[in-house]
Structures are given as C-alpha cells and as structure tokens.
C-alpha cells in the first residue's frame, strides 16, 4: 500500500513540469523603454514565462547612463535583482571583483557557449580570470548613419552616400525647414556619435590606438583634429534638434523632420515599429559611408549572486534560454541587432541588418568602446562632447586639447 501511494505521488510529481512546480518570479532590470526596445524585451519575457516562471519587468528609463548607476547601487546595496542588462565589456569589472555577480561557467559549458558564440570576443568580454559571468544576447553596433529619404526628397537633394555629401546637403535641408542632424541631449548620445565619427573618418586603426591603447600621440594627431572639425559640423547641423531621448531624435528622422541621425542599430527597432522599410523610407550608412566597420559590443545579462535556491534555479534557466536559437531570433529581429550565434536563420533580416551581417562575415569589426575603455573614462569623453555640442564658443581646437588630456589619464 505504502509503495502504491509512493508510486502515485511520484507519478503526480512527474506529470507536473518541474519548472511549473518551482515557478519563481524573477525581476529583470534593463534600460529598454523605447517602442522598438519594449517590443524586443517582450520576446524575452514571453520565452521566460513559457517555462512557468514569471519575468518581472524592471525597465529603468533614461538610457544606460541613468539606469546603470541605479542597477549598480541596488547590487552593491544588498537589494539585487534576479538578472540585469549591461553592455558586456568593462562596465561590471568592479561588481565581479567584489564577488557580487554569479559565475555562469557551468551553464556556459553545459550549453556549449564557447562553440556557438561568435565573434569569440563577445564571450571574452563576459570572462574574468577564466570564469564566465554573463550571457551575451546580441551584437549591437554603433556605427550607423540613419537617413530619412523623405527629408532629402522634400529638400530636393539626393540621399547622401557618405558623411561629406551629408554635410554638403545640410544647407538645402535647412532651407526646406529640416534639422540636418537629429541629436538627443544626453551625453552618451553625442559621445557615441563622436566615437562613430572617429572610427569612420579617422579609421579603425586610429580608433583602436586611441580608445584601446590610450595612445596620446594618436589622440593629438591630425586625424583626430579632422574628427573634431567633423564634430563641429555635426554640432552646427544639430543645433535645432531640441530633444533629449535617442528615440525622440530617431522619430525626427522617421517623420522626415530631420535629415539623419548617428545612432546604434537599435534605431532599427523604431523604424520597424513605425512600419518603415529600409531602402524605401530610410537609408542606413554603416561607418558613415566611409569606413564600413562594426563594433561588436552589445548587451548581455548578468546575474547577481542570490541566496534563494529557487531564484538561483530560475536564473540558470533564464541564462540558458537567452542563447537558444528561437529566443535569439525573436529578440534580435525586433531589436535590430544581430544574434550572437551564427547558426540562426536570418532570412527575415531587413536590408540594413543584411549590410551588418555582410560586414560581420567579412570580419570588418572593431571592439566596442565599452570593451576598450572603462565607463568612467568614456563618461568623461561623453561629458566633453556634450559640452562642445552645447557651447558654440568652444573651439574644435580647445575640445581636441581636452580630449587628449582625458585619453592621457584614461584606463
Ligand atoms: C544598448 C542598446 C539600447 C541602447 C539605447 C545601448 O547601450 O546596448 O540595447 O537599445 O543603449 O537604449
């Protein structure tokens, strides 16, 4: 009798999926609050909820610069979330060193991440002292100029094919009542756009010397002086761009009020939500049409160390799920980014994503700013660039000198 009961109990427990039996709420923080970003993160939540667990969405508005300090202070202050987005690279160095982030090496090994993640530098950016601390979920590249075909049509000029043509078209755009260059007010946006000008106009080698080697001779050189001249053009072209958030600036391009925006490929999510088609409604120029390279940084999920066993299990399940082919495809198509695994069928990718995939296949890649430089040093550059954009009296030469000083003390 006892045996029969035991057998029945066992049968009942087998019938309930293990995941449902241990269903757990897991809070996941991120800074994905624009329309395209929300659509993409909803795919992750859907996949996680399908396991029986519950994704408790912890979106923090204001972009990475605002969200990251909140996330970090929660983790250091003893109020950790179940999982959190960061850009992989150097943003989490101190949290990992302090032992606050979960070591995912066992999951990475069980799931074969080393064999599937490409380029391998993505996983390297998750690795500290041989241990893996994050689950990379996409390749996001910064190096894009997004152009509104309508704005150029209204102004009676051809859609530019490179940065110089864009600058030359600015007066015509202005005559037609357009803002040539849309630029949001947060420092990370102008700092990011500057970095794109640098890698595109001065070229990837100079970029790696400056951001990677912190080479002050390269930083002080004539190539960078020319980048500051380009930044001077950019600040004039964006003078009427009175918006804060990056997606508000993208919206100026989508609606044809602005000619273009220098922004990461997450902008594609916004064009998609607005029902626009790459090639028809908008044009994308990788590397500003000059040096078509892509930085291979992106987003990754990190998992703070938790004590609760159920939560720990749910963390592990989420980490594994994030790199599954279906999750990768659903998320990245909405996000405008490229999957971290090369074996995902990207038939549905739009023209711009396809350009990105070609660049990736040809190996024309550079490390992201977040992989090369500490966030503190990047923030100093961002602050300088935003000050330059907001201060017409600051000359390109003055800004360049201050840039060299920052590079000299950067780490
Ligand atoms: C993230 C993207 C995000 C963008 C704007 C970047 O740091 O990598 O995923 O879409 O910020 O919020």
Boltz pocket constraint, residues with backbone or C-beta under 6 A from the ligand:
constraints:
  - pocket:
      binder: B
      contacts: [[A, 31], [A, 32], [A, 37], [A, 63], [A, 64], [A, 87], [A, 140], [A, 246], [A, 264], [A, 266], [A, 298], [A, 299]]
      max_distance: 6.0
